[in-house]
Each structure stands twice: as C-alpha cells, then as structure tokens.
Amino acid sequence: MVQLTKGVEMTDFEGRGGSAPEGERPGAGEPGFLTLEDVARYLNVSVPQVYALVRSRELPAIKIGGRGVWRVGRQQLQEYIDRLHRETQEWAKAHPLNPREAE
C-alpha cells in the first residue's frame, strides 16, 4: 500500500490493503484517476519516467484539456503492473540464473 496525494492510498483492486477516509465506505473516497506524480510514487520511479511510459503508450492515460494534464486510470495502472509481472516471469523462465534449471 502506498500513500498517495490527499490521503488516498493505492490498493490492489481486490480490496486488500487500503483504507478509505473516515466516515466513508471503502472505495467511495478514492479517485478513479491518478496524477503522474501519484503513479511515480506508487511505482517508485521518477515523474519523467512515468511521462515517457504514457507518451510511448505503454501505460494508457488520458490528457485533460490543452495544458497537458495527464491522468492514469487506477484499473489501467493495475493492468499495466499485472502485465509487467507476467512479462517478468516469462523473461525469468527464459533466462534462468542457473542454466541447469532450464533443463
């Protein structure tokens, strides 16, 4: 769980590990979209790295208005992370630390 702006915490979309602000039901106070700063904090990378992911279309996002206000949907971020997990597992299987493990 990572603390995001304005007291919002990122959860894993299955309800584990987050808390809604007091007096609100779970999920009611969470915004549907995150800033690039929130995404950078959650992924523990820089904002320019997130911007590059968005601009390269690797991480789906929307641009609001003409001033370049970018937002990433929570669901799209979770799908991106899930895809990276799958790709990393496939890479690790194809490139074992001990070559005898591949046999």
Sequence and secondary structure as in RCSB ss.txt:
>XXXX:A:sequence
MVQLTKGVEMTDFEGRGGSAPEGERPGAGEPGFLTLEDVARYLNVSVPQVYALVRSRELPAIKIGGRGVWRVGRQ
QLQEYIDRLHRETQEWAKAHPLNPREAE
>XXXX:A:secstr
 EE GGG EE  SSS S    TTS TTTSS SEEEHHHHHHHHTS HHHHHHHHHTTSS  EEETTTTEEEEEHH
HHHHHHHHHHHHHHHHHHHS SSGGGG 
